């Protein structure tokens, strides 16, 4: 029992707390010898490795020198061909209506009917009644004017009848006067022979005088009646105009569309009282649109100096809606009345002639392609061929040659050259940062041509395959030109032979 109690009281100390073993002389000597042996072994391994490396270096064959090859760039090229060009330049403008009219009420009155199409954006046909005004007063005015005209016509007829009566009476009076004058002459002749007395002659003379006075009076009466007739006829013309005016007012109670168009705005409803000259509706003509845009001074000057007039020049209008392009044909119709310096150019109007749907509306922002001046017998090259805006590189016998050129104009991504190039010249198209005189290049067409080593030899050989055949093989095998050239010659021959066999079968 006592031993168990002593065992429970025994406490083991941790390893680090245990007392260290005493360092003896022999233990120290052993540690020194062990470290020295390890250093000697490491030195021996390093020395052996060095000797082995030196021996391998001495036994290595000298490297074979490879011949230096000249760097040749594979590029795209273009054969120059001169022809006539007429590029187009891009401008931007806004669609405006070519014909706009504000319809006003020509008479006063209450609106009694309004067309169902008379609303903003509505389409109305030419001659369609838009607004009707109460015509009661105008119908009464017409009847009164017609009655006054009929009365005036009756007075004219009455005056004509009186004139006719007076003229008939005048004819009779003139005859009576002539008879009286003859009787007076006979009486004077008889008085000279003593047959008649002086009193009888004077009596006949009095009768002639009275008849002459009646003729004069009748003629004056006719003149008065004719003057009165002229007054009646003048009044008749005035009353005719009143009747026409009354008819016109009656017609103007119905406001009609002067052309087929679209309603811009309207300001009338049934029951509204309209005064003369009130704006009732505003219309613009359907499918009669213009594009108002601005040409820069340079563009306008180039068009002015060309062989073709500015007015009448063709253009193409592009309206982009919902990611889709709608195209319209157009023609420059006129130049703005004034040149506004604040706009930085000349305002021009192009009339849309045809094309596209009817949904085009004023205010649309559009793009214009305007035909530029014509460039005759000039070369057109890609813009990538032009360096520093003034020279190109010709390919002459596999090397580049710097050639200055004169730029006449631009056509999208093409440059029109007037001087410096001749038909048949081969020029560099690929953009090279190291392009310069003497740089060795090879055109892509020459690079695509199969080499002589590609020909199958021996039995069944059919000669060198064409470029088209090689291209067909590359497409069929889904290979690039670089991958094709990386294949061994024998493998390429097998592929070509396989395709030839499939083609012949």
C-alpha positions as CSV (number, residue, x, y, z in Angstrom):
1,X,0.0,0.0,0.0
2,X,2.9,2.3,0.8
3,X,4.6,1.5,-2.6
4,X,1.5,2.5,-4.5
5,X,1.3,5.7,-2.7
6,X,5.0,6.5,-3.6
7,X,4.3,5.6,-7.2
8,X,1.4,8.0,-7.4
9,X,3.6,10.8,-6.0
10,X,6.3,10.1,-8.6
11,X,6.2,13.0,-11.2
12,X,8.1,12.6,-14.5
13,X,9.7,15.8,-15.7
14,X,9.4,16.9,-19.4
15,X,12.3,16.1,-21.7
16,X,13.5,19.7,-21.9
17,X,13.5,19.9,-18.1
18,X,15.6,16.8,-17.7
19,X,19.2,17.3,-16.7
20,X,21.6,17.3,-19.8
21,X,24.1,14.5,-20.1
22,X,27.6,15.6,-19.2
23,X,29.9,16.2,-22.2
24,X,32.9,13.9,-22.0
25,X,36.2,14.2,-23.9
26,X,35.6,11.2,-26.0
27,X,32.1,12.4,-27.0
28,X,33.6,15.7,-28.2
29,X,36.3,14.0,-30.2
30,X,33.7,11.8,-31.9
31,X,31.6,14.8,-33.0
32,X,34.7,16.5,-34.5
33,X,35.7,13.4,-36.5
34,X,32.1,12.9,-37.8
35,X,31.9,16.5,-39.1
36,X,35.3,16.3,-40.8
37,X,34.3,13.1,-42.6
38,X,31.1,14.7,-43.9
39,X,33.1,17.7,-45.3
40,X,35.6,15.4,-47.0
41,X,32.8,13.4,-48.6
42,X,31.2,16.6,-50.0
43,X,34.4,17.9,-51.4
44,X,35.1,14.5,-53.1
45,X,31.6,14.5,-54.8
46,X,32.1,18.1,-56.1
47,X,35.5,17.3,-57.4
48,X,34.4,14.2,-59.2
49,X,31.5,16.1,-60.8
50,X,33.8,18.8,-62.1
51,X,36.2,16.2,-63.6
52,X,33.2,14.5,-65.4
53,X,31.9,17.7,-66.8
54,X,35.3,18.7,-68.1
55,X,35.7,15.3,-69.9
56,X,32.2,15.7,-71.5
57,X,33.1,19.1,-72.7
58,X,36.3,17.9,-74.2
59,X,34.6,15.0,-76.0
60,X,31.8,17.2,-77.5
61,X,31.9,17.7,-81.2
62,X,32.3,21.3,-82.4
63,X,28.9,22.9,-83.3
64,X,28.0,23.0,-87.0
65,X,27.5,26.5,-88.3
66,X,24.3,27.2,-90.0
67,X,24.2,29.5,-93.1
68,X,22.6,32.9,-92.6
69,X,19.3,33.4,-94.5
70,X,18.0,36.7,-95.6
71,X,14.7,37.7,-94.0
72,X,11.9,37.8,-96.5
73,X,8.5,39.2,-95.5
74,X,5.3,37.6,-97.0
75,X,3.0,40.5,-97.8
76,X,-0.2,41.3,-99.7
77,X,0.3,43.2,-103.0
78,X,-1.9,44.8,-105.6
79,X,-1.6,45.3,-109.3
80,X,-2.4,48.9,-110.2
81,X,-5.1,49.4,-112.8
82,X,-6.3,52.9,-113.8
83,X,-9.9,53.7,-114.4
84,X,-12.6,56.3,-113.8
85,X,-13.8,56.8,-110.3
86,X,-16.6,58.8,-108.6
87,X,-16.5,58.3,-104.9
88,X,-19.1,59.4,-102.4
89,X,-18.5,61.4,-99.2
90,X,-20.6,61.1,-96.1
91,X,-22.7,63.9,-94.6
92,X,-25.5,64.0,-92.0
93,X,-28.7,65.9,-92.1
94,X,-32.3,66.1,-91.0
95,X,-35.5,65.3,-92.8
96,X,-37.9,68.2,-93.4
97,X,-41.2,68.3,-95.2
98,X,-41.0,69.8,-98.7
99,X,-44.6,71.2,-98.5
100,X,-46.3,72.4,-95.4
101,X,-49.6,74.3,-95.2
102,X,-51.6,75.9,-92.4
103,X,-55.3,75.6,-93.3
104,X,-57.3,78.6,-92.0
105,X,-61.1,79.1,-91.7
106,X,-62.2,81.4,-94.5
107,X,-65.6,82.1,-92.9
108,X,-66.9,82.5,-89.4
109,X,-69.3,80.1,-87.8
110,X,-69.8,77.1,-85.6
111,X,-68.1,73.8,-86.5
112,X,-70.8,71.2,-87.0
113,X,-68.7,68.3,-88.4
114,X,-65.1,67.2,-88.1
115,X,-63.4,64.4,-90.1
116,X,-62.4,61.3,-88.1
117,X,-58.9,61.4,-89.7
118,X,-58.4,64.9,-88.4
119,X,-56.0,64.1,-85.6
120,X,-52.2,64.5,-85.2
121,X,-50.5,61.9,-87.4
122,X,-53.6,61.1,-89.3
123,X,-53.5,60.7,-93.0
124,X,-56.0,62.6,-95.1
125,X,-56.8,62.3,-98.9
126,X,-56.8,65.1,-101.3
127,X,-60.3,66.7,-101.4
128,X,-61.4,65.1,-98.2
129,X,-63.8,67.3,-96.1
130,X,-62.0,68.1,-92.9
131,X,-64.3,70.6,-91.1
132,X,-67.8,71.7,-91.9
133,X,-69.2,75.1,-90.6
134,X,-72.8,75.9,-90.1
135,X,-74.1,77.2,-93.5
136,X,-77.4,78.7,-92.5
137,X,-76.4,82.3,-92.7
138,X,-74.4,81.7,-95.9
139,X,-77.3,79.9,-97.5
140,X,-79.6,82.9,-96.7
141,X,-77.0,85.3,-98.0
142,X,-76.9,83.4,-101.3
143,X,-80.6,83.5,-101.7
144,X,-80.7,87.2,-101.0
145,X,-78.0,87.9,-103.5
146,X,-79.8,85.8,-106.1
147,X,-83.0,87.8,-105.4
148,X,-81.2,91.1,-105.8
149,X,-79.7,89.9,-109.0
150,X,-83.1,88.9,-110.4
151,X,-84.5,92.3,-109.5
152,X,-81.6,94.0,-111.2
153,X,-82.0,91.9,-114.3
154,X,-85.7,92.9,-114.4
155,X,-84.8,96.6,-114.2
156,X,-82.3,96.2,-117.0
157,X,-84.9,94.6,-119.2
158,X,-87.3,97.4,-118.3
159,X,-84.7,100.0,-119.3
160,X,-84.1,98.2,-122.6
161,X,-87.8,98.1,-123.3
162,X,-88.2,101.9,-122.7
163,X,-85.2,102.5,-124.9
164,X,-86.7,100.4,-127.7
165,X,-90.0,102.3,-127.3
166,X,-88.3,105.7,-127.5
167,X,-86.3,104.6,-130.5
168,X,-89.5,103.6,-132.3
169,X,-91.1,106.9,-131.4
170,X,-88.0,108.7,-132.6
171,X,-88.2,107.0,-135.9
172,X,-91.9,108.1,-136.3
173,X,-91.1,111.6,-135.2
174,X,-88.2,111.9,-137.7
175,X,-90.6,110.8,-140.5
176,X,-93.2,113.3,-139.4
177,X,-90.5,116.0,-139.3
178,X,-89.5,115.1,-142.8
179,X,-93.1,115.3,-144.0
180,X,-93.6,118.7,-142.3
181,X,-90.4,120.1,-143.8
182,X,-91.6,119.0,-147.3
183,X,-95.0,120.6,-146.7
184,X,-93.3,123.8,-145.5
185,X,-91.3,123.9,-148.7
186,X,-94.5,123.5,-150.9
187,X,-96.3,126.2,-148.9
188,X,-93.4,128.6,-149.4
189,X,-93.5,127.9,-153.1
190,X,-97.3,128.5,-153.3
191,X,-96.9,131.7,-151.2
192,X,-94.5,133.1,-153.8
193,X,-97.1,132.5,-156.5
194,X,-99.7,134.0,-154.3
195,X,-101.8,130.9,-153.8
196,X,-101.3,130.7,-150.0
197,X,-101.3,133.5,-147.4
198,X,-98.4,134.3,-145.1
199,X,-100.4,133.0,-142.1
200,X,-100.7,129.6,-143.6
201,X,-97.0,129.4,-144.2
202,X,-96.2,130.4,-140.7
203,X,-98.7,127.8,-139.4
204,X,-96.8,125.1,-141.3
205,X,-93.5,126.5,-140.1
206,X,-94.7,126.2,-136.5
207,X,-95.7,122.5,-137.0
208,X,-92.2,121.8,-138.3
209,X,-90.6,123.5,-135.3
210,X,-92.7,121.5,-132.9
211,X,-91.8,118.2,-134.6
212,X,-88.1,119.1,-134.6
213,X,-88.3,119.7,-130.9
214,X,-90.0,116.4,-130.3
215,X,-87.2,114.6,-132.2
216,X,-84.6,116.3,-130.0
217,X,-86.5,115.5,-126.9
218,X,-86.9,111.8,-127.9
219,X,-83.2,111.6,-128.6
220,X,-82.3,113.0,-125.2
221,X,-84.8,110.6,-123.6
222,X,-83.0,107.7,-125.3
223,X,-79.6,108.9,-124.0
224,X,-81.0,109.2,-120.5
225,X,-82.5,105.7,-120.7
226,X,-79.2,104.3,-122.1
227,X,-77.3,105.9,-119.3
228,X,-79.8,104.4,-116.8
229,X,-79.4,101.1,-118.6
230,X,-75.6,101.3,-118.1
231,X,-76.1,102.0,-114.4
232,X,-78.4,99.0,-114.2
233,X,-75.9,96.8,-116.0
234,X,-73.1,97.9,-113.7
235,X,-75.3,97.1,-110.7
236,X,-76.1,93.8,-112.4
237,X,-72.3,93.0,-112.5
238,X,-71.9,93.9,-108.9
239,X,-74.8,91.7,-107.9
240,X,-73.4,88.9,-110.0
241,X,-70.2,89.2,-108.0
242,X,-72.3,89.2,-104.8
243,X,-73.9,86.0,-105.9
244,X,-70.5,84.4,-106.7
245,X,-69.2,85.6,-103.3
246,X,-72.2,84.1,-101.5
247,X,-71.6,80.8,-103.4
248,X,-67.9,80.9,-102.5
249,X,-68.7,81.6,-98.8
250,X,-71.1,78.7,-98.9
251,X,-68.4,76.4,-100.4
252,X,-65.9,77.7,-97.8
253,X,-68.1,76.4,-95.0
254,X,-66.5,73.0,-95.9
255,X,-62.7,73.0,-95.4
256,X,-61.1,70.4,-97.7
257,X,-57.6,68.9,-97.8
258,X,-55.6,70.5,-100.7
259,X,-53.4,67.4,-101.1
260,X,-52.8,64.0,-99.6
261,X,-50.9,64.5,-96.5
262,X,-50.3,64.0,-92.8
263,X,-51.8,66.1,-90.0
264,X,-49.2,68.0,-88.0
265,X,-51.6,69.7,-85.6
266,X,-55.3,70.5,-85.4
267,X,-57.3,73.0,-83.3
268,X,-61.0,72.3,-83.9
269,X,-63.8,70.3,-82.4
270,X,-67.5,70.1,-83.0
271,X,-69.3,73.1,-81.5
272,X,-66.3,75.4,-81.5
273,X,-66.9,78.9,-82.9
274,X,-64.4,79.8,-85.6
275,X,-63.5,83.2,-86.8
276,X,-62.2,84.0,-90.2
277,X,-58.5,83.4,-90.5
278,X,-58.3,81.0,-87.5
279,X,-55.7,78.2,-88.1
280,X,-57.7,75.0,-88.0
281,X,-55.2,72.3,-89.1
282,X,-51.6,72.1,-90.3
283,X,-50.6,69.5,-92.9
284,X,-47.5,68.4,-94.7
285,X,-47.6,66.5,-98.0
286,X,-47.1,62.8,-97.8
287,X,-44.0,61.4,-99.5
288,X,-42.6,64.9,-100.3
289,X,-39.5,65.1,-98.1
290,X,-36.2,66.9,-98.2
291,X,-33.0,66.4,-96.3
292,X,-31.3,69.5,-95.0
293,X,-27.6,69.1,-94.5
294,X,-24.4,71.1,-94.5
295,X,-21.4,70.8,-96.8
296,X,-18.0,71.8,-95.6
297,X,-16.3,74.6,-97.5
298,X,-13.8,72.0,-98.9
299,X,-16.6,69.7,-100.1
300,X,-18.6,72.5,-101.6
301,X,-15.6,73.9,-103.3
302,X,-14.7,70.4,-104.8
303,X,-18.3,70.0,-106.1
304,X,-18.3,73.5,-107.5
305,X,-15.1,72.9,-109.4
306,X,-16.2,69.6,-110.9
307,X,-17.7,69.0,-114.3
308,X,-21.1,68.3,-112.8
309,X,-23.3,71.0,-111.3
310,X,-24.1,70.8,-107.6
311,X,-27.8,71.0,-108.2
312,X,-29.1,67.8,-109.7
313,X,-26.3,65.7,-108.3
314,X,-27.5,62.3,-107.1
315,X,-27.3,61.2,-103.4
316,X,-28.3,58.3,-101.2
317,X,-30.2,58.8,-97.9
318,X,-29.7,56.2,-95.2
319,X,-32.1,56.1,-92.3
320,X,-31.0,53.8,-89.5
321,X,-34.0,52.5,-87.4
322,X,-33.7,49.6,-84.9
323,X,-30.3,48.6,-86.2
324,X,-31.6,48.3,-89.8
325,X,-30.7,50.6,-92.7
326,X,-33.5,52.0,-94.9
327,X,-32.2,53.5,-98.1
328,X,-33.8,56.3,-100.2
329,X,-32.7,57.8,-103.6
330,X,-32.3,61.5,-103.5
331,X,-31.2,64.4,-105.6
332,X,-29.7,67.8,-104.6
333,X,-32.5,70.2,-105.3
334,X,-31.2,73.6,-104.2
335,X,-28.6,75.5,-102.2
336,X,-29.5,77.6,-99.2
337,X,-30.4,81.2,-99.7
338,X,-27.7,82.4,-97.4
339,X,-24.3,81.0,-96.2
340,X,-24.3,80.9,-92.4
341,X,-20.8,81.1,-91.1
342,X,-21.8,79.8,-87.7
343,X,-22.7,76.4,-89.2
344,X,-19.2,76.0,-90.7
345,X,-20.3,75.3,-94.3
346,X,-23.0,75.7,-96.9
347,X,-26.6,74.6,-96.3
348,X,-27.9,72.3,-99.0
349,X,-31.3,70.6,-99.6
350,X,-31.7,67.2,-101.2
351,X,-35.1,66.0,-102.4
352,X,-36.0,62.4,-101.8
353,X,-37.2,60.8,-105.0
354,X,-38.0,57.2,-104.2
355,X,-37.3,54.2,-102.1
356,X,-38.1,53.1,-98.6
357,X,-41.4,52.8,-96.7
358,X,-43.9,55.6,-96.0
359,X,-43.0,55.7,-92.3
360,X,-40.4,58.4,-92.9
361,X,-41.3,61.5,-90.9
362,X,-39.8,65.0,-90.7
363,X,-37.2,65.4,-88.0
364,X,-35.5,62.0,-88.7
365,X,-31.7,62.2,-88.5
366,X,-30.2,60.5,-91.6
367,X,-26.9,59.8,-93.3
368,X,-26.2,61.0,-96.8
369,X,-23.8,59.6,-99.4
370,X,-23.3,62.4,-101.9
371,X,-21.6,61.7,-105.2
372,X,-18.2,63.4,-105.3
373,X,-16.4,64.8,-108.3
374,X,-15.4,62.4,-111.1
375,X,-11.7,61.3,-111.2
376,X,-10.9,60.1,-114.7
377,X,-8.1,57.6,-115.5
378,X,-6.7,57.4,-112.0
379,X,-5.6,54.6,-109.7
380,X,-7.5,53.4,-106.7
381,X,-5.4,51.8,-103.9
382,X,-6.1,50.7,-100.3
383,X,-5.5,53.3,-97.7
384,X,-3.0,50.9,-96.0
385,X,-0.8,51.2,-99.0
386,X,-0.3,55.0,-98.4
387,X,2.6,55.9,-96.1
388,X,2.8,59.4,-94.5
389,X,0.1,60.5,-96.9
390,X,2.5,61.0,-99.8
391,X,4.3,57.9,-100.9
392,X,3.8,54.1,-101.5
393,X,6.2,51.2,-101.9
394,X,6.4,49.4,-105.2
395,X,7.5,45.8,-105.3
396,X,10.4,45.5,-107.9
397,X,12.2,42.2,-108.3
398,X,11.3,41.1,-104.7
399,X,12.3,44.4,-103.0
400,X,10.5,47.5,-101.9
401,X,11.0,50.8,-103.7
402,X,9.7,54.0,-102.2
403,X,7.7,56.0,-104.7
404,X,6.1,59.5,-104.1
405,X,2.5,59.9,-105.2
406,X,-0.2,62.6,-105.5
407,X,-3.5,62.0,-103.7
408,X,-6.5,63.3,-105.6
409,X,-9.3,62.1,-103.2
410,X,-10.6,59.4,-100.9
411,X,-13.3,56.8,-101.5
412,X,-14.2,55.1,-98.2
413,X,-11.1,53.0,-97.4
414,X,-9.6,53.6,-100.8
415,X,-7.2,56.4,-101.9
416,X,-7.4,57.8,-105.4
417,X,-3.9,58.5,-106.9
418,X,-3.5,61.0,-109.7
419,X,0.3,60.9,-110.2
420,X,3.1,58.4,-109.4
421,X,1.6,55.1,-110.4
422,X,1.2,53.4,-113.8
423,X,-1.0,50.5,-114.9
424,X,0.7,47.2,-114.0
425,X,2.8,48.5,-111.1
426,X,2.7,46.1,-108.1
427,X,2.5,47.9,-104.8
428,X,2.7,46.9,-101.1
429,X,-0.7,46.5,-99.4
430,X,0.3,45.0,-96.0
431,X,1.2,47.6,-93.4
432,X,4.8,47.1,-92.4
433,X,6.5,49.2,-89.7
434,X,9.9,48.4,-91.1
435,X,9.0,49.2,-94.7
436,X,11.8,50.9,-96.6
437,X,13.9,50.8,-99.7
438,X,15.4,47.4,-100.4
439,X,13.4,45.4,-97.9
440,X,12.9,41.9,-99.3
441,X,9.3,40.8,-99.7
442,X,7.3,38.1,-101.3
443,X,3.7,38.6,-102.3
444,X,1.1,36.3,-100.8
445,X,0.2,35.0,-104.3
446,X,3.8,33.8,-104.8
447,X,3.9,32.3,-101.3
448,X,0.7,30.3,-101.9
449,X,2.1,28.7,-105.0
450,X,3.2,25.1,-104.3
451,X,6.9,24.4,-104.5
452,X,8.6,21.9,-106.8
453,X,9.2,19.6,-103.9
454,X,5.4,19.2,-103.5
455,X,5.1,17.3,-106.8
456,X,4.6,13.6,-106.5
457,X,7.5,11.7,-108.2
458,X,7.7,8.3,-109.8
459,X,4.9,6.2,-111.0
460,X,1.5,7.9,-111.1
461,X,2.9,11.4,-111.0
462,X,0.6,13.9,-112.5
463,X,2.8,17.0,-112.4
464,X,2.7,20.1,-110.2
465,X,-0.7,20.8,-108.5
466,X,-2.3,24.1,-109.2
467,X,-2.8,26.8,-106.6
468,X,-6.5,26.2,-106.7
469,X,-6.0,22.5,-106.0
470,X,-3.7,23.3,-103.1
471,X,-6.2,25.7,-101.7
472,X,-9.0,23.1,-102.0
473,X,-6.8,20.6,-100.2
474,X,-6.1,23.0,-97.4
475,X,-9.8,23.7,-96.9
476,X,-10.6,20.0,-96.9
477,X,-7.9,19.2,-94.4
478,X,-8.6,22.3,-92.4
479,X,-5.0,23.3,-92.5
480,X,-3.3,26.7,-92.7
481,X,-0.5,27.4,-95.1
482,X,2.0,27.3,-92.2
483,X,0.7,24.0,-91.0
484,X,0.9,22.6,-94.5
485,X,4.5,23.6,-94.9
486,X,5.4,22.1,-91.5
487,X,4.4,18.7,-92.7
488,X,7.1,16.3,-94.2
489,X,7.2,16.2,-98.0
490,X,6.2,12.6,-98.1
491,X,3.1,13.2,-96.0
492,X,2.1,16.1,-98.3
493,X,2.6,13.9,-101.3
494,X,0.3,11.3,-99.9
495,X,-2.4,13.9,-99.1
496,X,-2.2,15.3,-102.6
497,X,-2.4,11.9,-104.2
498,X,-5.3,10.9,-102.0
499,X,-7.3,14.0,-103.1
500,X,-6.4,13.4,-106.7
501,X,-7.6,9.8,-106.5
502,X,-10.9,10.9,-104.9
503,X,-11.3,13.6,-107.6
504,X,-10.7,11.1,-110.4
505,X,-13.2,8.6,-108.9
